[in-house]
């Protein structure tokens, strides 16, 4: 039960933080980006926990790949299929269908550093709750 609460909290926090970053960067966001942000941070959290003993650079590389993949999938759905025009990277060098580009992928690598830190903090917090809950049950 604790892990489910952890994943829900990580997803919600990721969605809110992702939206706030967009608001600061572009001045606006779209609700679909809140969902995409939640998915990104939850996936980064899962990978970060599995790769705890790996280098931070490798974990951030995985985070970068995760965010780029989620952005591409979300972009294809919301921009190309549904036509909502949430973003368009067509003018950016190396873009793929106007949905992703190398410049933003580099930024996703940098954003993965605090995301991995948040993931570790969330796991530490929920591990503490689980430990305290187990102490109460065995007492």
C-alpha positions in Angstrom: 0.0 0.0 0.0 2.9 2.4 0.8 4.4 1.9 -2.7 1.1 2.7 -4.4 0.9 5.9 -2.4 4.5 6.7 -3.3 3.8 6.2 -7.0 0.7 8.4 -6.9 2.5 11.1 -5.0 5.5 11.0 -7.4 3.1 11.2 -10.4 1.1 14.1 -9.0 4.3 16.0 -7.9 5.8 15.4 -11.3 2.7 16.7 -13.1 2.7 19.9 -11.0 6.4 20.5 -11.2 6.4 19.9 -15.0 3.6 22.3 -15.4 5.3 25.0 -13.3 8.5 24.6 -15.3 6.4 25.2 -18.5 4.7 28.2 -17.0 8.1 29.7 -16.1 9.7 28.8 -19.4 6.8 29.6 -21.9 4.3 31.5 -19.8 1.6 28.9 -20.3 1.0 25.2 -20.3 -1.7 22.7 -21.3 -3.3 20.1 -19.1 -1.9 17.3 -21.3 1.6 18.4 -20.2 0.6 17.9 -16.6 -0.2 14.2 -17.5 3.0 13.9 -19.5 5.0 15.4 -16.7 3.5 13.0 -14.2 4.3 10.0 -16.5 7.9 11.3 -17.0 8.7 11.7 -13.4 7.1 8.4 -12.4 9.1 6.6 -15.1 12.3 8.4 -14.0 11.5 7.4 -10.4 11.1 3.7 -11.4 14.3 3.7 -13.4 16.2 5.7 -10.8 15.3 3.2 -8.1 16.4 0.2 -10.2 19.7 2.0 -11.1 20.6 3.3 -7.7 24.1 2.0 -7.9 24.8 3.4 -11.4 26.3 6.8 -12.1 24.2 9.9 -11.9 25.2 10.6 -15.6 23.8 7.3 -16.7 20.6 7.8 -14.7 20.2 11.3 -16.2 20.8 9.8 -19.7 18.0 7.4 -19.1 15.8 10.3 -17.7 16.6 12.3 -20.9 15.5 9.3 -23.0 12.3 8.8 -21.0 11.3 12.5 -21.2 12.1 12.6 -24.9 10.1 9.5 -25.6 7.1 10.6 -23.6 7.3 14.1 -25.2 7.3 12.4 -28.7 4.4 10.1 -27.9 2.4 12.9 -26.3 3.3 15.3 -29.2 2.2 12.8 -31.8 -1.1 12.3 -30.0 -2.0 15.8 -28.9 -0.4 17.8 -31.8 -0.5 15.6 -34.8 -3.5 13.3 -34.2 -5.8 15.6 -32.2 -4.5 18.8 -33.7 -4.4 20.7 -30.4 -1.1 22.5 -31.3 0.3 22.5 -27.8 3.9 22.9 -29.1 5.8 22.9 -32.4 9.5 22.4 -32.7 9.5 22.5 -36.5 11.8 25.5 -36.6 14.3 23.8 -34.3 17.4 22.0 -35.7 17.2 18.2 -35.9 13.5 18.1 -35.0 11.5 14.9 -35.5 8.0 15.7 -36.9 8.1 19.0 -35.0 7.6 17.1 -31.7 11.1 16.6 -30.3 14.6 18.1 -31.0 18.1 17.8 -29.8 18.2 21.1 -28.0 15.3 20.2 -25.7 16.6 16.7 -25.2 19.8 18.3 -23.8 17.6 20.3 -21.5 15.8 17.1 -20.4 19.2 15.6 -19.5 19.8 18.6 -17.2 16.3 18.4 -15.7 16.9 14.8 -15.0 19.4 15.7 -12.3 16.8 17.2 -9.9 14.3 14.6 -11.0 16.6 11.8 -9.8 17.3 13.7 -6.6 13.5 14.1 -6.1 13.1 10.4 -6.7 15.7 9.5 -4.1 14.1 11.8 -1.6 10.6 10.4 -2.3 11.9 6.8 -1.8 13.7 7.8 1.4 10.5 9.4 2.7 8.2 6.5 1.9 10.8 4.0 3.2 10.6 5.8 6.5 6.8 5.6 6.6 7.0 1.9 5.8 9.6 1.3 8.5 7.5 3.2 11.1 4.4 1.3 10.0 6.2 -2.0 10.4 7.4 -1.1 13.9 3.8 -0.2 14.9 2.5 -3.5 13.6 5.2 -5.6 15.3 4.8 -3.8 18.7 
